[in-house]
Structure formats: C-alpha cells, structure tokens
Amino acid sequence: MRTIGLIGGMSWESSAHYYRILNERVRARLGGTHSARCLMLSVDFAEVEAAQHRGDWPALAEMMAEAARGLERGGADFVVLCTNTMHRVADAIEAAVEIPLLHIADPTSAAVLAAGYKRVGLIGTAFTMEQAFYRERLEAQGLAVLVPGAADRAVVHDVIYRELVVGVVSDASRAAYRGVIARLVAEGAEAVVLGCTEIMLLVGAGDSAVPLFDTTELHARAAVELALG
C-alpha cells in the first residue's frame, strides 16, 4: 500500500471526514483490520483564510509547497490537498516535490462524465466559483460549468466561512443552499458539484432534484484507489 500524504486543516472539519473515508474504503477493499497508510500535515486555517481574503496567493503557494515538502520527507508517495480552493496553487505544489499531486477536480470530472452528465452547476467558495483555475480544469475534461449569480455566490461563500468551517450546520443555511441548487437546475444544470469540502456537512442527495457530486468523497476514494494500485 502506498502512503497517502494529506495536506489538511482547511478546515479540519472536512479533513476529519477525509481520514474517515480513507480508512473505511481501505477496510472495505482489504477487509479485516486494514486501515489507510497515511500522513497528514494540518495547517492553521486562520492563517490560510486571512491570506485568501487579502489575495496573498504567493504566500499561500509557499505555505502549501512547504507542507507538501514535509509530507515528501515523511515518506508520502503522493499528495492529497484536502480542499478545493487551495488548488488555486496546485502548480506550486507540483513544482515543489517529486511525488505527484492528486488533483481534486480530476476524480470529480471523471465521476460526472461516467454518470453521463455534461452540464454541471458548481458551488464552493467565491474563489472557486469566480476564478478560472477550477472551472477551467473541469471544462478541459469536457464539462460545461454553470456558477450561481452574484447574490447566490455571496450566500454560499458566507455560509462556508461563517458556519461550516467552524462546525455550524443550520436548517436556515440548508434551505438557502437548496434554493441556490434549484436555481442552477432551472438554468440547465444536470448535476451539481459540491466544490468545497465542507458543503457535504450541510447538504445531501435529498436537497437536490439532480445528482450531487461530493468532492470530499470522490477525492478520498480516488486516493485509496491510487494507494492500493
């Protein structure tokens, strides 16, 4: 079994789910008392959030690159960045280490396409919805990507940073997300990508008229497949 190197803490609420999914999947694949061989370097999300909102992506790139180097030194065979937004600096991570990065958008697009969908809605942080780095990665695989309107993007972003990253899950926010998803469906989305690793804490299949693709689950499952070869 290869050693999975996880860059976590963004937020630890979702990183904990990565750890659970990895171990559940390895046990399901191998049986008995098997569990995932992994390392996690968990950063301080307060530092990450502050840099994100002041637009200091070079500092974030170096922070993520140093985390990846630490995992490589610790014996990781590949890197899993446990967040969607920070894939904004994926190139810096890949340049910093010899081991590969398992990009979160790749297993996501593969799952969407395998299910027969081509036109997806994307919800996540404002950075993920509004900047090109994530949308273009999905589009390069053949998907058409819709993002919510400005007011809906603000709601989705605020719930992530004010509630989900600190473990707050509210019925009011779930209702608001249902509305955002419904409007994406009305605009033609055949499925919706949950493009933030905390969103799975808030909504599930019952909150949408179309399939939801949870990037946390898909990324972690892909990591197990790579680790087990």
Buried (B, 14 or more C-beta within 10 A) or exposed (E): BBBBBBBBBBBBBBBBBBBEBBBBBBBEBBEEEBBBBBBBBBBEBEEBBEBBEEEEBEBBBBBBBBBBBBBBEEEBBBBBBBBBBBBBBBEBBBEBBEBEBBBBBBBBBEBBBEEEBEBBBBBBBBBBBBBEBBBEBBEEEEBBBBBBEEEBBEBBBBBBBEBBBEEEBEEEBBEBBBEBBBBBBEEEBBBBBBBBBBBBBBBEEEBBEBBBBBBBBBBBBBBBEBBBE
